[in-house]
Amino acid sequence: MKDKVVNGMQIFARAIVVPVLFLPIVGLILAITSILGNPTIVGEGSSLINVGKFMASGVWPILTNLGIVFCVGIAMGIAKEKKAEAALIALLSYLTFLGANNEWLKLTGKLIKYTNPSELQGTGQTIVLGFQIIDMGVFLGMILGVVVALVHNKFCNKELPGAISLYGNTKLVYIVLVPILTVLAVVFSYVWPFAASGIRGTANFINFSGSIGVFIYGFLNRFLIPTGLHHLVYSPFLYSNMGGELTINGQTYLGAYNIFLAQITDPSVKLFDPSSKFLQYGMVKVFGLVGAALAFYKTAKPEKKNTLKALLIPAVATSFLVGITEPIEFTFLFVAPFLWVVHSALDGIFEVISVLSGVRAFGAGGLIEFLTFNLPAGIGRTRWPIFVGIGLVELATYYAVFTFLIKRFNLKTPGREDDEVEVKLFTKKDYKEKINQKSGETATGADKDTDLAAAIVEALGGKENIETVDNCFSRLRIKVTDAAVVDELGLKSTGAAGVIKNGDNIQVVYGTKVNGVRNAVDKYLAG
C-alpha cells in the first residue's frame, strides 16, 4: 500500500512539472514588460510604455487561468499514450465542469450576487472563464487533470462494436468522463468548503509558525529532491492561495509567484508582499552550492583535483546561472548522504535568516532569473542586496561546514575515493567519442543522437520495458515495467550525473541537456 501511494505521488509530481516548465517563461516575459512599462526607466511619455503594457496583457491571462493550464498539462503528463488527445479531452472536461458546477449552483440557489467579481473574494465562489463556480483555485485543474488521465489510460484504446465503433477509443474517454464530471460538479459544491478549510489551516501553520514554518518549507524543498516530490512542496505555495492572496487594482492574485509578478508590473507598490518568502529557496543554488563545491575541491586528493575541477566547474555554473542543482548535488548525494541532510538543514536555516531580515526579493532560480526579476522591481521594494549579502555568508558557511565534516568523518566525496582508479562521471561527449571509435567513422548529429538514445533505451531494459518517458528541468523521468533490469552504470556512461530508482519510476539526471536527450529518446522509441 505504501509503495502504491509513493508511486502515485511520484507520477503526479512528474506530471505537474509539464505545466510548471512553461511558467518561468511567462514570468520572465512579464519581468521584461515591467521594464518597458516603467516611466523611470524608459522615460515619461515613451511609446515603449504602451508596448510593455500590450505585451503584458497577452501573457497575464495564463497566470490568471492556471486551473485550465494545470488541467491540460497534468492530463497530458500522466497519459501513457495519445497525449495530444488527452490534452484536448482535458480542455473539454474543464469546460464541462465549469458549466455543470455553475448550473448546479443556480438550481440550488447558492449563487452569490455581485456587481464586481472582486466582491466574490472570500465567499468561496469565483469567476472562471465567465462561469461563476465554487472557488477551488488551481486545485480544480490539478484534480480534473488526474481524473481525465486515469480515465484516458483505461479507455483510450477501447473499441466499440458495429455502428457505434465511431465513438470508441478517445471519444469513449470523454463519453465516460461526462457523468463523472457532472457528479464531481455537484459533490465539490458541498465537499470543497471543508477541503478549503484544511488547505487554509496548512497555509496558516506555515505562515503563523514563523521561522519554524519557513525552515520546514526550505528543508523539504531540498531534502525531497532525490524523490522528485519537492515539486509538491513549493507548487501550492507558488500558484495557489496557500502562498497568499493579494488584491491589486481590483484584481485578486493567488500564490507567491503570481503576487510577485503582479507587484512588479505595478509601480504604485512600495514594498512587496511577505508572500515572497516562498520564492527564496534558490539562494542555495546561487551561493550555497558554490561553497560546497569549493569544499569538495579543497578536500580532494591532490592527484584528483584536475579531474574534479573539470567535473565541478560546469556543474556549479549550471546551478549558479540557471538554478539547476542536480548535477552538483548528485555528485555527493549517494557517496555522502549525511551531507545531504546537513545541506537541506542549512538551506532551511538561511531561508529563515532571509525572511527575518525583511527580504522581499525573487530568489527561486539562478542568477539570470534573480537579476531579471529583481532589477526592474527595484532595491527599495525587494531589498535584494540583503539577499545577496546573506547569500555570501551562506557560501562561506557551506565551505566551512562541508570542509570540516568531510575531514572529520573522512567522507568519500568526489576526489576522495579510496580506490586507485580515477573516478569520473562520463559526459555525453565521452560517449559519442566511444561510439565513433568503435564505428571507425565520424557520425552525423542525427546518428550520434540515435546512438545515445539507443544506449539509454538499452540501459533501461529495452523498448519493451519502457512504459512512459517524461522530463522536468534536469531529469529524464521514466516509468518502466521491471526496474530490476535497469542498468545504472550503463545510464551513467551516457552522461547522467545520477540515477534514482523509486519502485518502477526511474529518474536519470542529465542537467540542462535533458530536453535534447528526451527528444532523442522519443524519436528512437517512435522509430
C-alpha angles and dihedrals in degrees: 000000000000091000091051091051093049091045091051092049091051092050090051092046089051091050097047089060090067095074094028090062090066099046097076087058090055090048094050091050091052091048090054092047089052088060092050091047096049111102092200089062105036097026134254114296094013116154087226089074091067091043090055093048091047093051092046092051088059097058102032092080088066092060094041091052101043091139093073091040091056093042093056095038096049094045090052092045096052096040109105094206141358089041095170091057090046090055092051092048089050090055091049091047094051091053091045091055093048093053094044095047092047091050092048091052088051094048092049095044092241098126111119115224118235141163097202124031090231088068089069092065109121094010096100093248133089144171117259119178089336096311122114105221143152108294107248096146117200090340090076091062092045094051095044091046091057093045092050092048094050093051091043093053091050101045109020092101097036111125123209123212132248121332094003094054088105089071097054131102114023093357087060089054092063092043089056092045098054096074091040091053094048091051090049089049088059098039095049090053087069104025103043097068087063092046089049089055089055092049091049089049092054092046091047091052091054093043100042099036086072117197093006092058093047091048092051090048093050095042095051093045088064103028094057096049094100090057094045089232094114088092087069090056102054103026097074091049093048099044108023139052089270085082094049142278127248132174117213121178091344095309119111117217123198126204132027094267096052092043092053093049092047090053095046090059094047113075091191091072107098100184125018122244120269089242086086086085087084090059098058101080090104097074090095090054094059101033117007099056091048087061091047091051091051088052091052091051093045094052097040122112110266093240091054100045096093092052091045092050091056089052098044102045098064091038093052092044090054091053096041098047107033104014099244103140106172097091092060097032094051091055089074106018097090100032096046110021090165088068089054091062091048090047092053092047093049090050091053092048094052092047087056091050091050093051093045088051091060097248114166098176132129106251107154099112141028132302095281092056092042093056094041093055103034104040094062090041091058136228096267094054098043106020088217096163087067088055089053092048092051089046091057089052088050090052091054092045093052090050094050097042096044093046091051095046094045092053097037095052097026091236115193097234120159110303094022100080116143098225123086094231115101108251119211141153110245116234130216087254091057091053094049091051090051091052092048092050091053093048094042092222141084111261124215121245090259092049091050092051090049091051091049092048091047091054092049093048091047091050089051091058099268134288093297091059095054118088103169138359125204137149141208129197094304111359139075106224116202132180109209133187095226119021092187093075095052111116107218094184090050090054092048090052088063091062101275116151092206145350125219125193119199106170107295092343114098124192119195116190115220101153120213094349093064094104091058091047091049092050092050092049092047091052092047093050092046090052 
